[in-house]
């Protein structure tokens, strides 16, 4: 049954969505391959496949236009009005609903507002951000606010629930700043206020799911209602609907909570009709409905992990429980089905995550039950001491996890790409069929292919230069042929968003690294060095260099200095008279060489420095994001480059300059831009090179 559903409906539906939202070239090829495989599998399935492929394309089209139209209406606005639905602990961020739009606001300082207030906000849309991620949160834009005023207050059932949520998390945070946000996350899925150290702890141990509202939460609530109203069938279902609806609102319509809620409603509805539907059918019906409402949910990591773990539990747990105990089958099933996603996102996983999940599963279940009861009593009686026992237990659990983290062993796999994710799932489903049918010969070749590909996917020894998309800033991550690493700059840090945290460190770890052998800061402007502290705290950094560093932990680089690591040569070029010059001139240019392959990394160098550099370079990182004050025809004549790369954001301050672009096009020089192409990856064997872009 599950195989029929996946091949007939789910795969074509998702392929249709991705083709529309991501682009057609790669995915068209994937679709043709899938069509051919299905044709071999069962000819009549092609009709279903085409139907749901078209449906996926249509849903992608409607979702894209729905969100894009609203963004286009908002992007040039500087005044916004709406009702505050959610407010951060420090009151520097909030979500407001403005007619048919939801906006995420950043304030310069704590705002004197409350949930339910109607406010007018003055500011500008933040454009230098991944809008797919924004839309996946059912938001329409991020706004940087410089002024606001409260013009009224709103009330209503949903606002009342939001106010309860806000009051609850603030009371728990006030009592205990460590366990308060942790318990709030456990109960409502809202991790606002959780210390970054605790977030890293949960992520490192692969247990972030414990602060996500899941089917278990609604199951506990449903069981409570069933017991209390066991005497009356109609009241039981009325209060079940009421309680679970309130709880989903309390959880701010978190996707995993909504998924569990829809599954519960579908199950209850089927039972009232004396039907007992297949759990996988229920799961994929809920998934279908949610993606039909917002196709960008496929970019929401929490939603993806929720669906995959639930699918794994439904599919594999019954089989695993025949070999192992029921207590082991659930965490193992969830782990097996979420592992490739974790590897794709993080490039690593914890080798002790399964025993940890088994160890804390019972503790978390008990704590969740007692927390739900305590929160319910607190809401009814408004008595703070009712929260003390669960906050104390939450603190004990956090301390236990900190102790466990000391024994954590992480396995880094490197670039676990989409192809490997697909191969992994094919292998798991194939293995499931072998166990279920006791027929191995038909699938033996699949297992062999999986093993061959999985253990040999990264056998090339090449130099890899990653120009990470950090918006209007610089960050270059270099991997040498023998897996040494060089990080040049970090991108910016601004209110509410640290590029090092959101993009750089996740990218590096996804590539399979937790250490930096050489860390270079070209100059200390925010767009190049804003993420220094986060890098130093979250990666194992060995050697740190900068030009005229303003801190003691960095070694000073001077003109003509040379760094050689794994046959990659970095030659330092600086302006020797920079001491009394503007800060953009106090920067490092790196002339880099690997065998016969040369590339020039220019930071924010201006014409004074650029006109003193000559040579032939296959790759040129354009100076100062393509400013006309850093690059002209004279510079181009002296450098003789083949390919240029602009590191530039959507809020690009006029970068790259039209004059610079015209100059490159006039000379038939190919160029790439991080604002248009995303992350840009250059690989070279020392002679030839190739370029791959994210988009």
Secondary structure, 3 states (H helix, E strand, C coil): CHHHHHHHHHHHHHHHHHHHHHCCHHHHHHHHHHHHHHHHHCCCHHHHHHHHHHHHHHHHHHHHHHHHHHHHHHCCCCEEEEEEEEECCCCCEEEEEECCEEEEEECCCCCCCCCCEEEEEEEEECCCCCHHHHHHCCCCEEEEEEEEEEEEECCCHHHHHHHHHHHHHHHHHHHCCCHHHHHHHHHHCCCCCCCHHHHHHHHHCCCHHHHCCCHHHHHHHHHHHHHHCCCCHHHHHHHHHHHHHHHHHHCCCCHHHHHHHHHHHHHHHHHHCCCCCCHHHHHHHHHHHHHHHCHHHHHCHHHHHHHHHHHHHHHHHHHHHHHCCHHHHHHHHHHHHHHHHHHHHHCEEECCHHHHHHHHHHHHHHHHHHHHHHHHHHHHHCCHHHHHHHHHHHHHHHHHHHHHHCCCCEEECCCCCHHHHHHHHHHHHHHHHHHHHCCCHHHHHHHHHHHHHHCCCCCCCCEEEEECCCCCCCCEEEECCCCCEEEECCCCEECCEEHHHHHHHHHHHHCCCCEEEEEEECCCCHHHHCCHHHHHHHCEEEEEEECCCCCCCCEECCCCCEEEECCEEEEEECCCCHHHCCHHHCCCEEEEEECCEEEEECCCCCHHHHCCCCCCEEEEECHHHHCCCCCCHHHHHHHCEEEEEECCCCCCCCCCCHHHHHHHHHCCCEEEEHHHHCCEEEEECCCCEEEEECC
